[in-house]
């Protein structure tokens, strides 16, 4: 797992780029990008397990990632609580 700070991480994704800001899931204020944690991008060969290896994906009620993932973490300008977006390969 690698971490990229700020706007430099917005393109570290398995799908479309992450947005620069999103709505806070707590107070609905503006949340700004803090960092993106990503795995398996850029041909990285990891010696450790992937997040998808931590739990089985058993469907509804027990969903889990099925592939490498990227997680963007945002912090709210009003309450400073974190809100996250994720995607997978």
C-alpha positions as CSV (number, residue, x, y, z in Angstrom):
1,X,0.0,0.0,0.0
2,X,1.3,3.4,-1.0
3,X,0.0,6.8,0.1
4,X,0.0,9.9,-2.0
5,X,-0.7,13.3,-0.4
6,X,-3.2,15.9,-1.6
7,X,-4.0,16.6,-5.2
8,X,-1.1,14.5,-6.5
9,X,-3.1,11.4,-5.4
10,X,-6.3,12.2,-7.3
11,X,-5.1,10.2,-10.3
12,X,-4.0,7.2,-8.2
13,X,-7.1,5.3,-8.9
14,X,-8.4,2.2,-10.7
15,X,-11.2,4.1,-12.4
16,X,-11.9,7.8,-13.1
17,X,-9.8,10.4,-11.1
18,X,-11.0,11.2,-7.6
19,X,-12.6,14.7,-7.3
20,X,-10.7,17.4,-5.4
21,X,-13.6,18.0,-3.0
22,X,-16.7,16.1,-1.9
23,X,-19.6,16.6,0.5
24,X,-18.8,15.6,4.1
25,X,-20.9,12.5,5.0
26,X,-21.5,14.0,8.5
27,X,-22.4,17.7,8.2
28,X,-22.6,18.0,4.3
29,X,-19.9,20.7,4.3
30,X,-17.0,20.7,1.9
31,X,-14.4,18.0,2.4
32,X,-11.0,18.5,0.8
33,X,-8.6,15.8,-0.3
34,X,-6.1,14.7,2.3
35,X,-4.5,11.6,0.8
36,X,-5.1,8.6,-1.4
37,X,-4.0,5.1,-0.3
38,X,-3.5,2.8,-3.3
39,X,-2.3,-0.6,-4.0
40,X,-1.1,-2.4,-7.1
41,X,-0.9,0.6,-9.4
42,X,2.0,1.4,-11.7
43,X,2.9,-2.3,-11.9
44,X,3.8,-2.4,-8.2
45,X,4.6,-5.8,-6.9
46,X,3.7,-6.1,-3.3
47,X,5.0,-8.7,-1.0
48,X,2.2,-8.3,1.5
49,X,-1.4,-9.1,1.1
50,X,-3.9,-6.9,-0.7
51,X,-6.9,-5.4,1.1
52,X,-9.1,-7.9,-0.9
53,X,-7.3,-10.7,0.8
54,X,-8.4,-9.7,4.3
55,X,-12.0,-10.9,4.2
56,X,-14.1,-13.1,1.8
57,X,-16.6,-11.3,-0.5
58,X,-19.7,-13.3,0.3
59,X,-22.3,-11.0,-1.3
60,X,-25.1,-8.9,0.3
61,X,-24.5,-8.5,4.0
62,X,-20.8,-9.5,3.6
63,X,-19.5,-7.4,0.7
64,X,-15.8,-6.9,0.4
65,X,-13.3,-5.8,-2.2
66,X,-12.6,-8.4,-5.0
67,X,-9.5,-6.7,-6.4
68,X,-6.8,-4.1,-5.7
69,X,-8.3,-0.9,-4.3
70,X,-7.7,2.8,-4.0
71,X,-9.1,4.9,-1.2
72,X,-9.3,8.7,-1.2
73,X,-9.7,10.3,2.2
74,X,-11.1,13.8,2.6
75,X,-11.4,16.1,5.6
76,X,-14.2,18.5,6.2
77,X,-13.6,22.2,6.4
78,X,-16.3,22.6,9.0
79,X,-16.0,19.6,11.3
80,X,-12.7,18.0,10.2
81,X,-14.2,14.6,10.2
82,X,-13.0,12.2,7.4
83,X,-15.1,11.1,4.4
84,X,-13.8,8.5,1.9
85,X,-14.3,7.3,-1.6
86,X,-13.0,4.0,-2.9
87,X,-12.8,2.0,-6.0
88,X,-11.1,-1.2,-7.2
89,X,-9.5,-2.7,-10.3
